[in-house]
Amino acid sequence: MKFDPHIHSIYSGDARSKPQDIIKQALILGLDAIAISDHNSVEGSRIAIELAKKIDNFLVIPSIEISSSKGHILGFGVEILIPRDLSPEETIERIHDEGGIAIIPHPFSPYRNGLFFRHRKTMKKLINSHGSTSIEGLEVLNARNIIGYSNTKSNRLTNKHNLAKIGSSDSHFIDSIGDCYTEINDIEAEPTVDDVIEAIKSKKTVAKGSRTPNRLLAKEVFNKKIRRIY
């Protein structure tokens, strides 16, 4: 199963892709599943879930990227809005209360609110936590990481602590969808959301793909900062 779990839509506030266009591109690329993980919004995810009900053999996982008080946290399986600016521990508890799992995106990124970049005490606490504040995995391949050590350090940390390895495009525009993705092994031919969540919890994941080309990222920055069309 080929799954891109971290895609942003127009409801994220910093992306241009409409949910229907994201799904169209995912199907062209041969993805089996996606998650629209918008910043502090579930609207794009909700729309995509409804659209996917009309498509055979294609799954949309509910998701949200939450801005905790110290950095970003993904809530896979979460269908409701979790408030921003809560502590990482409370954010993760809220995710688990909703039956979801907590994944740390771009953990060591110095320029995208990577939770572990400046908050090493928080990292140690969450990594060694059990129960309600435990995390299930880390992004070890994020296609937008222009600094290679962020992915490398994430990979080392998952190896050391036996966490799920997640690959994602972190796409903010159509052309970058699927650049990195998560391959899920040993899963049913027509999986449910619960099947995917359980597979990640069981660490049946492989992160694959390559970084989004610099020319496309530069074009995105130009559109945002100069043309201000986002």
ZABA-114907 format. One record per residue (C-alpha): residue number from 1; residue in one letter; x, z, y. Coordinates in steps of 0.001 Angstrom, whole numbers. Each point is the difference from the previous one (the first is absolute). Example, Ala and Ser with C-alpha at 12.3 -4.5 7.8 and 13.67 -1.06 7.14 Angstrom:
<pt><resi>1</resi><resn>a</resn><px>12300</px><pz>7800</pz><py>-4500</py></pt>
<pt><resi>2</resi><resn>s</resn><px>1370</px><pz>-660</pz><py>3440</py></pt>
! end
This chain:
<pt><resi>1</resi><resn>m</resn><px>0</px><pz>0</pz><py>0</py></pt>
<pt><resi>2</resi><resn>k</resn><px>1393</px><pz>-1077</pz><py>3367</py></pt>
<pt><resi>3</resi><resn>f</resn><px>-1095</px><pz>2329</pz><py>2820</py></pt>
<pt><resi>4</resi><resn>d</resn><px>857</px><pz>63</pz><py>3721</py></pt>
<pt><resi>5</resi><resn>p</resn><px>-1073</px><pz>3513</pz><py>1042</py></pt>
<pt><resi>6</resi><resn>h</resn><px>906</px><pz>90</pz><py>3694</py></pt>
<pt><resi>7</resi><resn>i</resn><px>-1547</px><pz>-2732</pz><py>2164</py></pt>
<pt><resi>8</resi><resn>h</resn><px>-1251</px><pz>389</pz><py>3577</py></pt>
<pt><resi>9</resi><resn>s</resn><px>-3077</px><pz>-1654</pz><py>1474</py></pt>
<pt><resi>10</resi><resn>i</resn><px>-1395</px><pz>-396</pz><py>3502</py></pt>
<pt><resi>11</resi><resn>y</resn><px>-1473</px><pz>3485</pz><py>-334</py></pt>
<pt><resi>12</resi><resn>s</resn><px>3492</px><pz>1462</pz><py>-5</py></pt>
<pt><resi>13</resi><resn>g</resn><px>483</px><pz>-657</pz><py>3696</py></pt>
<pt><resi>14</resi><resn>d</resn><px>3345</px><pz>-1756</pz><py>-444</py></pt>
<pt><resi>15</resi><resn>a</resn><px>-800</px><pz>-2892</pz><py>-2345</py></pt>
<pt><resi>16</resi><resn>r</resn><px>-1800</px><pz>-3337</pz><py>225</py></pt>
<pt><resi>17</resi><resn>s</resn><px>-1297</px><pz>-585</pz><py>-3529</py></pt>
<pt><resi>18</resi><resn>k</resn><px>-3713</px><pz>119</pz><py>-763</py></pt>
<pt><resi>19</resi><resn>p</resn><px>-995</px><pz>1529</pz><py>-3362</py></pt>
<pt><resi>20</resi><resn>q</resn><px>-1473</px><pz>-3274</pz><py>-1247</py></pt>
<pt><resi>21</resi><resn>d</resn><px>3202</px><pz>-1877</pz><py>866</py></pt>
<pt><resi>22</resi><resn>i</resn><px>2123</px><pz>2653</pz><py>-1706</py></pt>
<pt><resi>23</resi><resn>i</resn><px>-2013</px><pz>-433</pz><py>-3192</py></pt>
<pt><resi>24</resi><resn>k</resn><px>221</px><pz>-3786</pz><py>209</py></pt>
<pt><resi>25</resi><resn>q</resn><px>3792</px><pz>146</pz><py>342</py></pt>
<pt><resi>26</resi><resn>a</resn><px>297</px><pz>2558</pz><py>-2815</py></pt>
<pt><resi>27</resi><resn>l</resn><px>-1910</px><pz>-2324</pz><py>-2330</py></pt>
<pt><resi>28</resi><resn>i</resn><px>2193</px><pz>-2951</pz><py>976</py></pt>
<pt><resi>29</resi><resn>l</resn><px>3071</px><pz>2088</pz><py>-839</py></pt>
<pt><resi>30</resi><resn>g</resn><px>-1394</px><pz>1055</pz><py>-3365</py></pt>
<pt><resi>31</resi><resn>l</resn><px>-320</px><pz>3686</pz><py>808</py></pt>
<pt><resi>32</resi><resn>d</resn><px>-2327</px><pz>1939</pz><py>-2290</py></pt>
<pt><resi>33</resi><resn>a</resn><px>-655</px><pz>2847</pz><py>2413</py></pt>
<pt><resi>34</resi><resn>i</resn><px>639</px><pz>1116</pz><py>3554</py></pt>
<pt><resi>35</resi><resn>a</resn><px>-567</px><pz>3014</pz><py>2211</py></pt>
<pt><resi>36</resi><resn>i</resn><px>-669</px><pz>-290</pz><py>3699</py></pt>
<pt><resi>37</resi><resn>s</resn><px>1790</px><pz>3081</pz><py>1309</py></pt>
<pt><resi>38</resi><resn>d</resn><px>-795</px><pz>28</pz><py>3693</py></pt>
<pt><resi>39</resi><resn>h</resn><px>1268</px><pz>2589</pz><py>2454</py></pt>
<pt><resi>40</resi><resn>n</resn><px>-2572</px><pz>2798</pz><py>183</py></pt>
<pt><resi>41</resi><resn>s</resn><px>-2905</px><pz>-2285</pz><py>-879</py></pt>
<pt><resi>42</resi><resn>v</resn><px>-1918</px><pz>-909</pz><py>-3157</py></pt>
<pt><resi>43</resi><resn>e</resn><px>-2118</px><pz>-2770</pz><py>1551</py></pt>
<pt><resi>44</resi><resn>g</resn><px>2176</px><pz>-2881</pz><py>-1185</py></pt>
<pt><resi>45</resi><resn>s</resn><px>236</px><pz>1542</pz><py>-3451</py></pt>
<pt><resi>46</resi><resn>r</resn><px>-3780</px><pz>442</pz><py>-173</py></pt>
<pt><resi>47</resi><resn>i</resn><px>-662</px><pz>-3617</pz><py>958</py></pt>
<pt><resi>48</resi><resn>a</resn><px>2547</px><pz>-1317</pz><py>-2498</py></pt>
<pt><resi>49</resi><resn>i</resn><px>-1495</px><pz>2080</pz><py>-2825</py></pt>
<pt><resi>50</resi><resn>e</resn><px>-3419</px><pz>-1520</pz><py>649</py></pt>
<pt><resi>51</resi><resn>l</resn><px>1413</px><pz>-3534</pz><py>141</py></pt>
<pt><resi>52</resi><resn>a</resn><px>1909</px><pz>495</pz><py>-3255</py></pt>
<pt><resi>53</resi><resn>k</resn><px>-3189</px><pz>856</pz><py>-1901</py></pt>
<pt><resi>54</resi><resn>k</resn><px>-823</px><pz>-3706</pz><py>75</py></pt>
<pt><resi>55</resi><resn>i</resn><px>3376</px><pz>-1039</pz><py>-1446</py></pt>
<pt><resi>56</resi><resn>d</resn><px>778</px><pz>78</pz><py>-3717</py></pt>
<pt><resi>57</resi><resn>n</resn><px>3186</px><pz>1689</pz><py>-1193</py></pt>
<pt><resi>58</resi><resn>f</resn><px>1043</px><pz>1221</pz><py>3426</py></pt>
<pt><resi>59</resi><resn>l</resn><px>99</px><pz>3633</pz><py>1088</py></pt>
<pt><resi>60</resi><resn>v</resn><px>238</px><pz>1726</pz><py>3373</py></pt>
<pt><resi>61</resi><resn>i</resn><px>1211</px><pz>3603</pz><py>-122</py></pt>
<pt><resi>62</resi><resn>p</resn><px>-1345</px><pz>2281</pz><py>2758</py></pt>
<pt><resi>63</resi><resn>s</resn><px>2852</px><pz>1172</pz><py>2203</py></pt>
<pt><resi>64</resi><resn>i</resn><px>1073</px><pz>1311</pz><py>3388</py></pt>
<pt><resi>65</resi><resn>e</resn><px>3324</px><pz>601</pz><py>1768</py></pt>
<pt><resi>66</resi><resn>i</resn><px>-300</px><pz>3381</pz><py>1676</py></pt>
<pt><resi>67</resi><resn>s</resn><px>2143</px><pz>1127</pz><py>2927</py></pt>
<pt><resi>68</resi><resn>s</resn><px>813</px><pz>3580</pz><py>-923</py></pt>
<pt><resi>69</resi><resn>s</resn><px>1697</px><pz>2264</pz><py>2525</py></pt>
<pt><resi>70</resi><resn>k</resn><px>3409</px><pz>-982</pz><py>-1389</py></pt>
<pt><resi>71</resi><resn>g</resn><px>-396</px><pz>-3507</pz><py>-1336</py></pt>
<pt><resi>72</resi><resn>h</resn><px>-2103</px><pz>-2516</pz><py>-1888</py></pt>
<pt><resi>73</resi><resn>i</resn><px>-1671</px><pz>652</pz><py>-3353</py></pt>
<pt><resi>74</resi><resn>l</resn><px>-1993</px><pz>-2449</pz><py>-2115</py></pt>
<pt><resi>75</resi><resn>g</resn><px>-3175</px><pz>1185</pz><py>-1679</py></pt>
<pt><resi>76</resi><resn>f</resn><px>-808</px><pz>-2316</pz><py>-2915</py></pt>
<pt><resi>77</resi><resn>g</resn><px>-3534</px><pz>417</pz><py>-1292</py></pt>
<pt><resi>78</resi><resn>v</resn><px>-1219</px><pz>1490</pz><py>3284</py></pt>
<pt><resi>79</resi><resn>e</resn><px>-3213</px><pz>-1464</pz><py>1423</py></pt>
<pt><resi>80</resi><resn>i</resn><px>-584</px><pz>2326</pz><py>2953</py></pt>
<pt><resi>81</resi><resn>l</resn><px>1861</px><pz>554</pz><py>3246</py></pt>
<pt><resi>82</resi><resn>i</resn><px>2486</px><pz>2865</pz><py>-234</py></pt>
<pt><resi>83</resi><resn>p</resn><px>872</px><pz>1381</pz><py>3445</py></pt>
<pt><resi>84</resi><resn>r</resn><px>3390</px><pz>-842</pz><py>1460</py></pt>
<pt><resi>85</resi><resn>d</resn><px>2563</px><pz>2558</pz><py>1229</py></pt>
<pt><resi>86</resi><resn>l</resn><px>-585</px><pz>2508</pz><py>-2788</py></pt>
<pt><resi>87</resi><resn>s</resn><px>3095</px><pz>1439</pz><py>-1656</py></pt>
<pt><resi>88</resi><resn>p</resn><px>1378</px><pz>-2062</pz><py>-2909</py></pt>
<pt><resi>89</resi><resn>e</resn><px>-1094</px><pz>2730</pz><py>-2393</py></pt>
<pt><resi>90</resi><resn>e</resn><px>-3570</px><pz>69</pz><py>1273</py></pt>
<pt><resi>91</resi><resn>t</resn><px>-150</px><pz>-3796</pz><py>99</py></pt>
<pt><resi>92</resi><resn>i</resn><px>1021</px><pz>-180</pz><py>-3654</py></pt>
<pt><resi>93</resi><resn>e</resn><px>-2505</px><pz>2692</pz><py>-933</py></pt>
<pt><resi>94</resi><resn>r</resn><px>-2748</px><pz>-2026</pz><py>1682</py></pt>
<pt><resi>95</resi><resn>i</resn><px>1075</px><pz>-3105</pz><py>-1932</py></pt>
<pt><resi>96</resi><resn>h</resn><px>-149</px><pz>1877</pz><py>-3291</py></pt>
<pt><resi>97</resi><resn>d</resn><px>-3353</px><pz>1554</pz><py>904</py></pt>
<pt><resi>98</resi><resn>e</resn><px>-1362</px><pz>-3560</pz><py>234</py></pt>
<pt><resi>99</resi><resn>g</resn><px>1329</px><pz>-859</pz><py>-3449</py></pt>
<pt><resi>100</resi><resn>g</resn><px>2857</px><pz>-2069</pz><py>1392</py></pt>
<pt><resi>101</resi><resn>i</resn><px>3760</px><pz>51</pz><py>-375</py></pt>
<pt><resi>102</resi><resn>a</resn><px>2638</px><pz>435</pz><py>2682</py></pt>
<pt><resi>103</resi><resn>i</resn><px>2788</px><pz>-2544</pz><py>417</py></pt>
<pt><resi>104</resi><resn>i</resn><px>2666</px><pz>215</pz><py>2703</py></pt>
<pt><resi>105</resi><resn>p</resn><px>539</px><pz>-3410</pz><py>1636</py></pt>
<pt><resi>106</resi><resn>h</resn><px>3381</px><pz>-1038</pz><py>1421</py></pt>
<pt><resi>107</resi><resn>p</resn><px>1182</px><pz>3643</pz><py>-413</py></pt>
<pt><resi>108</resi><resn>f</resn><px>3380</px><pz>-350</pz><py>1703</py></pt>
<pt><resi>109</resi><resn>s</resn><px>-844</px><pz>-2554</pz><py>2685</py></pt>
<pt><resi>110</resi><resn>p</resn><px>1332</px><pz>1213</pz><py>3358</py></pt>
<pt><resi>111</resi><resn>y</resn><px>-2353</px><pz>-2143</pz><py>2088</py></pt>
<pt><resi>112</resi><resn>r</resn><px>-3361</px><pz>107</pz><py>-1851</py></pt>
<pt><resi>113</resi><resn>n</resn><px>-778</px><pz>3703</pz><py>-348</py></pt>
<pt><resi>114</resi><resn>g</resn><px>1703</px><pz>320</pz><py>-3351</py></pt>
<pt><resi>115</resi><resn>l</resn><px>-984</px><pz>3482</pz><py>-1157</py></pt>
<pt><resi>116</resi><resn>f</resn><px>3369</px><pz>840</pz><py>-1527</py></pt>
<pt><resi>117</resi><resn>f</resn><px>2291</px><pz>-1440</pz><py>2694</py></pt>
<pt><resi>118</resi><resn>r</resn><px>48</px><pz>3034</pz><py>2296</py></pt>
<pt><resi>119</resi><resn>h</resn><px>-1812</px><pz>2568</pz><py>-2095</py></pt>
<pt><resi>120</resi><resn>r</resn><px>2253</px><pz>849</pz><py>-2936</py></pt>
<pt><resi>121</resi><resn>k</resn><px>-1543</px><pz>3446</pz><py>-496</py></pt>
<pt><resi>122</resi><resn>t</resn><px>-3398</px><pz>-1626</pz><py>-328</py></pt>
<pt><resi>123</resi><resn>m</resn><px>1471</px><pz>-2505</pz><py>-2460</py></pt>
<pt><resi>124</resi><resn>k</resn><px>1420</px><pz>2735</pz><py>-2211</py></pt>
<pt><resi>125</resi><resn>k</resn><px>-3224</px><pz>1963</pz><py>174</py></pt>
<pt><resi>126</resi><resn>l</resn><px>-2214</px><pz>-2931</pz><py>-962</py></pt>
<pt><resi>127</resi><resn>i</resn><px>2340</px><pz>-1387</pz><py>-2650</py></pt>
<pt><resi>128</resi><resn>n</resn><px>203</px><pz>3360</pz><py>-1750</py></pt>
<pt><resi>129</resi><resn>s</resn><px>-3647</px><pz>873</pz><py>540</py></pt>
<pt><resi>130</resi><resn>h</resn><px>-2616</px><pz>332</pz><py>-2707</py></pt>
<pt><resi>131</resi><resn>g</resn><px>-3761</px><pz>-286</pz><py>140</py></pt>
<pt><resi>132</resi><resn>s</resn><px>-1863</px><pz>-715</pz><py>3214</py></pt>
<pt><resi>133</resi><resn>t</resn><px>3003</px><pz>-916</pz><py>2173</py></pt>
<pt><resi>134</resi><resn>s</resn><px>1948</px><pz>-2041</pz><py>-2543</py></pt>
<pt><resi>135</resi><resn>i</resn><px>636</px><pz>-3680</pz><py>617</py></pt>
<pt><resi>136</resi><resn>e</resn><px>-365</px><pz>-2644</pz><py>-2685</py></pt>
<pt><resi>137</resi><resn>g</resn><px>2491</px><pz>-2613</pz><py>1142</py></pt>
<pt><resi>138</resi><resn>l</resn><px>2110</px><pz>-1701</pz><py>2651</py></pt>
<pt><resi>139</resi><resn>e</resn><px>331</px><pz>-3517</pz><py>1294</py></pt>
<pt><resi>140</resi><resn>v</resn><px>3361</px><pz>-1094</pz><py>-1355</py></pt>
<pt><resi>141</resi><resn>l</resn><px>-459</px><pz>-3602</pz><py>1162</py></pt>
<pt><resi>142</resi><resn>n</resn><px>-1576</px><pz>-540</pz><py>3392</py></pt>
<pt><resi>143</resi><resn>a</resn><px>246</px><pz>-3595</pz><py>1185</py></pt>
<pt><resi>144</resi><resn>r</resn><px>205</px><pz>1016</pz><py>3677</py></pt>
<pt><resi>145</resi><resn>n</resn><px>3019</px><pz>2277</pz><py>-392</py></pt>
<pt><resi>146</resi><resn>i</resn><px>2708</px><pz>-1773</pz><py>1983</py></pt>
<pt><resi>147</resi><resn>i</resn><px>2440</px><pz>2812</pz><py>-778</py></pt>
<pt><resi>148</resi><resn>g</resn><px>879</px><pz>-184</pz><py>-3685</py></pt>
<pt><resi>149</resi><resn>y</resn><px>871</px><pz>3637</pz><py>-577</py></pt>
<pt><resi>150</resi><resn>s</resn><px>-3624</px><pz>1093</pz><py>434</py></pt>
<pt><resi>151</resi><resn>n</resn><px>-1045</px><pz>-1792</pz><py>-3180</py></pt>
<pt><resi>152</resi><resn>t</resn><px>3192</px><pz>1052</pz><py>-1786</py></pt>
<pt><resi>153</resi><resn>k</resn><px>-422</px><pz>3691</pz><py>799</py></pt>
<pt><resi>154</resi><resn>s</resn><px>-3654</px><pz>-101</pz><py>-1027</py></pt>
<pt><resi>155</resi><resn>n</resn><px>928</px><pz>-1530</pz><py>-3340</py></pt>
<pt><resi>156</resi><resn>r</resn><px>2621</px><pz>2663</pz><py>-654</py></pt>
<pt><resi>157</resi><resn>l</resn><px>-2470</px><pz>2745</pz><py>831</py></pt>
<pt><resi>158</resi><resn>t</resn><px>-2639</px><pz>-1330</pz><py>-2389</py></pt>
<pt><resi>159</resi><resn>n</resn><px>2584</px><pz>-224</pz><py>-2778</py></pt>
<pt><resi>160</resi><resn>k</resn><px>1115</px><pz>3570</pz><py>586</py></pt>
<pt><resi>161</resi><resn>h</resn><px>-3474</px><pz>1506</pz><py>122</py></pt>
<pt><resi>162</resi><resn>n</resn><px>-1907</px><pz>-2328</pz><py>-2346</py></pt>
<pt><resi>163</resi><resn>l</resn><px>-2475</px><pz>-1332</pz><py>2564</py></pt>
<pt><resi>164</resi><resn>a</resn><px>-1943</px><pz>-3260</pz><py>-82</py></pt>
<pt><resi>165</resi><resn>k</resn><px>1812</px><pz>-2986</pz><py>1507</py></pt>
<pt><resi>166</resi><resn>i</resn><px>-2108</px><pz>-2043</pz><py>2404</py></pt>
<pt><resi>167</resi><resn>g</resn><px>786</px><pz>-3407</pz><py>1469</py></pt>
<pt><resi>168</resi><resn>s</resn><px>-2059</px><pz>-1338</pz><py>2894</py></pt>
<pt><resi>169</resi><resn>s</resn><px>9</px><pz>-2631</pz><py>2692</py></pt>
<pt><resi>170</resi><resn>d</resn><px>-1182</px><pz>2364</pz><py>2763</py></pt>
<pt><resi>171</resi><resn>s</resn><px>-1368</px><pz>-3277</pz><py>1323</py></pt>
<pt><resi>172</resi><resn>h</resn><px>-1202</px><pz>-255</pz><py>3586</py></pt>
<pt><resi>173</resi><resn>f</resn><px>-533</px><pz>-3782</pz><py>-164</py></pt>
<pt><resi>174</resi><resn>i</resn><px>-1213</px><pz>-2421</pz><py>-2652</py></pt>
<pt><resi>175</resi><resn>d</resn><px>3312</px><pz>-1672</pz><py>-805</py></pt>
<pt><resi>176</resi><resn>s</resn><px>1620</px><pz>3255</pz><py>-1151</py></pt>
<pt><resi>177</resi><resn>i</resn><px>-2615</px><pz>1072</pz><py>-2538</py></pt>
<pt><resi>178</resi><resn>g</resn><px>1508</px><pz>425</pz><py>-3451</py></pt>
<pt><resi>179</resi><resn>d</resn><px>3640</px><pz>-123</pz><py>1150</py></pt>
<pt><resi>180</resi><resn>c</resn><px>454</px><pz>3271</pz><py>-1860</py></pt>
<pt><resi>181</resi><resn>y</resn><px>-2517</px><pz>1267</pz><py>-2520</py></pt>
<pt><resi>182</resi><resn>t</resn><px>-567</px><pz>2421</pz><py>-2844</py></pt>
<pt><resi>183</resi><resn>e</resn><px>-207</px><pz>-1188</pz><py>-3584</py></pt>
<pt><resi>184</resi><resn>i</resn><px>-2097</px><pz>2309</pz><py>-2153</py></pt>
<pt><resi>185</resi><resn>n</resn><px>643</px><pz>-83</pz><py>-3741</py></pt>
<pt><resi>186</resi><resn>d</resn><px>-2212</px><pz>920</pz><py>-2954</py></pt>
<pt><resi>187</resi><resn>i</resn><px>-3302</px><pz>-317</pz><py>1819</py></pt>
<pt><resi>188</resi><resn>e</resn><px>-3355</px><pz>-1408</pz><py>-1061</py></pt>
<pt><resi>189</resi><resn>a</resn><px>-776</px><pz>-3675</pz><py>612</py></pt>
<pt><resi>190</resi><resn>e</resn><px>-2759</px><pz>930</pz><py>2460</py></pt>
<pt><resi>191</resi><resn>p</resn><px>1135</px><pz>3347</pz><py>1420</py></pt>
<pt><resi>192</resi><resn>t</resn><px>-2035</px><pz>2325</pz><py>2162</py></pt>
<pt><resi>193</resi><resn>v</resn><px>1232</px><pz>1902</pz><py>3031</py></pt>
<pt><resi>194</resi><resn>d</resn><px>345</px><pz>3078</pz><py>-2207</py></pt>
<pt><resi>195</resi><resn>d</resn><px>2122</px><pz>-1977</pz><py>-2476</py></pt>
<pt><resi>196</resi><resn>v</resn><px>2419</px><pz>-1012</pz><py>2754</py></pt>
<pt><resi>197</resi><resn>i</resn><px>180</px><pz>3527</pz><py>1430</py></pt>
<pt><resi>198</resi><resn>e</resn><px>692</px><pz>1422</pz><py>-3455</py></pt>
<pt><resi>199</resi><resn>a</resn><px>2667</px><pz>-2635</pz><py>-710</py></pt>
<pt><resi>200</resi><resn>i</resn><px>1826</px><pz>941</pz><py>3202</py></pt>
<pt><resi>201</resi><resn>k</resn><px>-253</px><pz>3703</pz><py>-853</py></pt>
<pt><resi>202</resi><resn>s</resn><px>1435</px><pz>-850</pz><py>-3429</py></pt>
<pt><resi>203</resi><resn>k</resn><px>2867</px><pz>-1892</pz><py>1689</py></pt>
<pt><resi>204</resi><resn>k</resn><px>-769</px><pz>-3314</pz><py>-1678</py></pt>
<pt><resi>205</resi><resn>t</resn><px>1194</px><pz>-1871</pz><py>3064</py></pt>
<pt><resi>206</resi><resn>v</resn><px>2844</px><pz>-2353</pz><py>867</py></pt>
<pt><resi>207</resi><resn>a</resn><px>820</px><pz>-925</pz><py>3600</py></pt>
<pt><resi>208</resi><resn>k</resn><px>776</px><pz>-3697</pz><py>495</py></pt>
<pt><resi>209</resi><resn>g</resn><px>465</px><pz>-2588</pz><py>2731</py></pt>
<pt><resi>210</resi><resn>s</resn><px>2222</px><pz>-591</pz><py>2998</py></pt>
<pt><resi>211</resi><resn>r</resn><px>109</px><pz>821</pz><py>3684</py></pt>
<pt><resi>212</resi><resn>t</resn><px>-2121</px><pz>-1949</pz><py>2472</py></pt>
<pt><resi>213</resi><resn>p</resn><px>2295</px><pz>-2522</pz><py>1784</py></pt>
<pt><resi>214</resi><resn>n</resn><px>1385</px><pz>1110</pz><py>3359</py></pt>
<pt><resi>215</resi><resn>r</resn><px>-1384</px><pz>-3084</pz><py>1750</py></pt>
<pt><resi>216</resi><resn>l</resn><px>-3551</px><pz>1012</pz><py>-916</py></pt>
<pt><resi>217</resi><resn>l</resn><px>520</px><pz>3602</pz><py>1055</py></pt>
<pt><resi>218</resi><resn>a</resn><px>1540</px><pz>-1183</pz><py>3266</py></pt>
<pt><resi>219</resi><resn>k</resn><px>-3006</px><pz>-2248</pz><py>618</py></pt>
<pt><resi>220</resi><resn>e</resn><px>-2312</px><pz>2950</pz><py>-600</py></pt>
<pt><resi>221</resi><resn>v</resn><px>1901</px><pz>2185</pz><py>2470</py></pt>
<pt><resi>222</resi><resn>f</resn><px>-100</px><pz>-2813</pz><py>2574</py></pt>
<pt><resi>223</resi><resn>n</resn><px>-3764</px><pz>-336</pz><py>-397</py></pt>
<pt><resi>224</resi><resn>k</resn><px>-525</px><pz>3743</pz><py>343</py></pt>
<pt><resi>225</resi><resn>k</resn><px>2430</px><pz>842</pz><py>2782</py></pt>
<pt><resi>226</resi><resn>i</resn><px>130</px><pz>-3210</pz><py>2056</py></pt>
<pt><resi>227</resi><resn>r</resn><px>-3199</px><pz>-1923</pz><py>-603</py></pt>
<pt><resi>228</resi><resn>r</resn><px>-1997</px><pz>3200</pz><py>-709</py></pt>
<pt><resi>229</resi><resn>i</resn><px>-2458</px><pz>-1852</pz><py>-2224</py></pt>
<pt><resi>230</resi><resn>y</resn><px>-495</px><pz>2864</pz><py>-2451</py></pt>
! end
